[in-house]
Amino acid sequence: MTTTQLLLIRHGESEGNVAAATAARDALDVVPVTARDADVPLSATGVEQASSLGLWLRGDGRGILPGAVFSSPYVRARQTAELAFGESTAEDGGSSSGIPPMLDERLRDRELGVLDTLTGRGIVARFPQEAERRRWLGKFYYRPPGGESWADLALRVRSFLLDLEVHDGPERVAVVCHDAVVLVFRYVCEGLTEQEVLEIGATTPVMNTGVTVLAREPGARRWQPTLFNSTEHLEQHGAPVTQHGGDRDVFSR
C-alpha cells in the first residue's frame, strides 16, 4: 500500500518552551533549562494538549486516525505521541487499542551546536561572528558549529520519506516531531522554495500539537496541504492554545 496522507504534529508545550519564554521576558542570554534538549519533557499544559489531541483523534478526528505513528525520540515528542495515540481511557469510552509510536532519530529537532540554549541576544553577545555569518548565509543554509542547517533537516526528511516508499507503508502515517521539522516536511513534500518555506514559518508559527495534513494521489511525487496548523482539538476540549518559537530561526527575520 502506498502512503498517501501524512499527519504532521508538533509536540505539546514543553518545559523548554516555557523556559524560553521566561528568557525572552527577562532579556536573558541563556535559556534556563535543566536538561539536555533530548530530555526536556512536556509541561503540564503540554500533557493536557496531547491528551486533548488523543480524545479528538478518537472522536471527531477519527477520519484521519493513522495506520502507523512515527515520533522523534526526544522526550517531549515521544510523550505527545504516547498520550495522543496510546491506550484509550475511560474518558474516551475505551474505543481504541492504541497505536504504539515508532521512534526515528531522523525526526529529532534541529541541533544548534555551540548555540544550544542561547537566546538571540546571547548569540550576539557571545558569538558575534556567528550572528553575522547567520545573517549573511540566511536561516535556511546557516549551520552553527557542531549543529545543523535547515538543509540538513531536509536530507533527514527525504531519507524518512524514501523509507516509507521502499517499505510500502500504510495509507495514512502520523509523524510527531518539532516545529522546524514540520515546516521542512512541507518544503520537501510540496516542492517549496527557500523563500516560501521561511515565509510560512515567519507568518504562521507552528502551534503546540498543531495538526498539519499533507495528501497526494497514489504514485504522485508532490503533496498538497489539506490542513495546516489546526488547533481544533484544543479549542474543542478546552485545552490551552500556546505559541512558542521553538527553533529561533523559524521566526526571526
C-alpha positions in Angstrom: 0.0 0.0 0.0 1.2 3.5 -0.8 1.2 6.2 1.8 -1.0 9.0 0.5 -1.6 11.0 3.7 0.9 12.4 6.2 -0.4 13.7 9.6 2.3 16.1 10.9 2.0 17.0 14.6 4.3 19.3 16.6 4.8 18.2 20.3 2.9 19.8 23.1 4.2 22.7 25.1 7.5 21.7 26.8 9.3 22.9 29.8 11.9 24.2 27.4 9.2 26.3 25.6 8.3 27.8 29.0 11.9 28.5 29.9 12.5 30.2 26.5 9.5 32.4 27.1 11.0 33.3 30.5 14.3 34.1 28.9 12.7 36.4 26.3 10.7 38.2 29.0 13.7 38.7 31.2 16.1 39.5 28.4 18.5 36.7 29.3 21.4 35.4 27.3 20.8 31.8 28.2 17.5 29.8 28.3 17.2 28.4 31.9 16.8 24.7 31.1 18.0 21.9 33.4 18.2 19.1 30.9 19.8 18.4 27.5 17.4 19.1 24.6 16.6 15.5 24.0 15.4 15.1 27.6 13.2 18.1 28.0 9.7 16.9 28.9 6.2 18.3 28.4 4.9 20.9 30.7 1.6 20.3 32.5 -0.1 22.3 29.7 1.7 20.1 27.1 0.3 17.0 28.7 -3.2 18.5 28.6 -2.8 19.4 24.9 -1.5 15.9 23.9 -4.4 14.3 25.8 -6.9 16.5 24.1 -5.4 15.6 20.7 -5.9 11.9 21.6 -9.6 12.5 22.5 -10.2 14.4 19.3 -8.5 11.8 17.1 -10.7 9.1 18.5 -13.7 11.2 18.2 -14.3 14.0 15.6 -10.9 13.5 14.1 -11.4 9.7 13.6 -11.3 10.3 9.8 -7.5 11.0 10.0 -6.6 8.3 12.6 -3.3 6.8 11.1 -2.3 3.3 10.5 1.2 4.0 11.9 2.8 6.6 14.1 6.4 7.7 14.0 7.9 10.0 16.6 11.1 12.0 17.3 12.9 10.2 20.1 13.1 13.5 22.1 11.1 13.1 25.3 8.6 15.9 24.6 7.7 14.4 21.2 7.6 10.9 22.5 5.3 11.9 25.4 3.0 13.6 22.9 2.8 10.6 20.7 2.1 8.2 23.6 -0.6 10.4 25.0 -2.3 11.1 21.7 -2.0 7.6 20.2 -1.6 5.3 23.1 -4.1 3.2 25.0 -7.6 4.7 25.3 -9.1 5.7 28.7 -12.5 5.6 30.3 -12.9 9.2 29.3 -12.9 8.5 25.6 -15.0 5.3 26.0 -12.2 2.8 25.7 -12.7 2.7 22.0 -9.1 2.4 20.9 -6.4 -0.3 21.5 -3.7 2.3 20.8 -1.0 2.7 18.2 2.5 2.4 19.7 4.8 5.1 18.2 8.0 4.0 16.4 10.9 6.2 17.3 13.0 7.6 14.5 16.1 9.8 15.2 15.7 11.5 11.7 12.6 13.3 13.2 14.6 14.9 16.1 14.8 18.7 16.5 17.4 20.7 14.7 20.7 20.6 16.5 22.1 24.0 17.4 25.7 23.0 18.3 27.6 25.8 20.2 24.5 28.0 20.1 22.4 25.5 22.1 20.4 27.1 25.0 21.4 30.6 23.8 18.8 33.3 23.1 19.2 35.6 20.1 20.6 38.2 22.5 23.0 35.6 23.8 24.3 34.7 20.4 25.1 38.3 19.5 26.8 38.8 22.9 28.9 35.5 22.9 29.3 34.6 19.2 29.1 37.9 17.3 30.8 36.4 14.3 28.3 33.6 14.2 25.4 36.1 14.4 26.9 37.9 11.3 27.5 34.6 9.5 23.9 33.6 10.1 22.7 37.0 8.8 24.9 36.6 5.6 24.0 33.0 4.8 20.3 33.2 5.8 18.3 30.9 8.0 17.9 28.0 5.6 21.6 27.4 4.9 23.3 28.6 8.1 24.8 25.8 10.1 26.1 26.7 13.5 29.4 25.0 14.6 28.5 21.5 15.7 24.9 22.0 14.6 22.6 21.7 11.6 21.1 23.9 8.9 17.5 23.6 7.6 19.1 22.0 4.5 20.4 19.3 6.8 16.9 18.7 8.1 15.7 18.3 4.6 18.2 15.5 4.0 16.8 13.7 7.0 13.2 14.2 5.9 14.0 12.9 2.4 15.5 9.8 3.8 12.5 9.2 6.0 10.1 9.6 3.1 12.1 7.3 0.9 11.8 4.6 3.6 8.0 5.0 3.6 8.1 4.3 -0.2 10.6 1.4 0.0 8.7 -0.4 2.8 5.3 0.3 1.4 3.8 1.9 4.5 0.1 2.3 5.4 -2.1 4.7 3.6 -2.1 7.2 6.5 1.0 7.9 8.6 1.4 10.2 11.6 4.7 12.0 12.4 5.1 13.6 15.8 8.1 16.0 15.7 9.2 19.6 16.1 8.2 23.0 14.5 11.2 23.3 12.1 10.7 19.6 11.1 7.0 20.2 10.3 8.0 23.1 8.0 10.8 21.2 6.3 8.3 18.3 5.6 6.2 20.9 3.8 9.3 22.2 1.9 10.2 18.7 0.7 6.8 17.3 0.0 5.3 20.4 -1.7 8.5 21.4 -3.5 8.6 24.8 -1.9 11.4 27.3 -2.4 13.7 28.5 0.4 11.8 31.8 0.5 8.4 30.2 0.5 9.0 27.9 3.5 10.7 30.6 5.5 7.8 32.9 4.8 5.3 30.3 6.1 7.4 29.9 9.3 7.6 33.7 9.8 3.9 34.4 9.3 2.3 31.2 10.7 4.2 29.8 13.7 3.6 26.0 14.2 1.5 25.8 17.4 2.0 23.2 20.1 0.2 20.0 18.9 -0.8 21.9 15.8 -2.1 19.4 13.2 -1.0 19.5 9.5 -2.2 17.1 6.9 -0.4 16.6 3.5 -2.1 14.4 0.9 -1.2 13.1 -2.6 -2.6 10.8 -5.3 -1.1 7.3 -5.4 2.2 7.5 -7.3 2.3 11.3 -7.3 5.6 12.9 -6.2 4.1 16.2 -4.9 1.9 16.5 -1.8 -0.7 19.2 -1.1 -1.7 20.6 2.3 -5.3 19.8 3.2 -4.9 21.1 6.8 -2.2 23.3 8.3 -1.5 24.1 11.9 -5.0 23.2 13.2 -5.7 23.6 16.9 -9.4 22.5 16.7 -8.7 19.7 19.1 -7.5 22.1 21.8 -10.4 24.5 21.3 -13.0 21.7 21.3 -11.7 20.2 24.6 -10.9 23.4 26.3 -7.1 23.0 26.4 -4.8 26.0 26.2 -3.6 27.1 22.8 0.1 28.0 23.0 2.5 29.5 20.6 6.2 29.1 21.3 9.1 29.8 18.9 11.0 26.6 19.4 13.6 26.9 16.7 14.7 30.6 16.8 15.4 30.7 13.1 11.9 29.7 12.2 10.5 33.0 13.4 13.2 35.7 13.4 13.5 37.6 10.2 
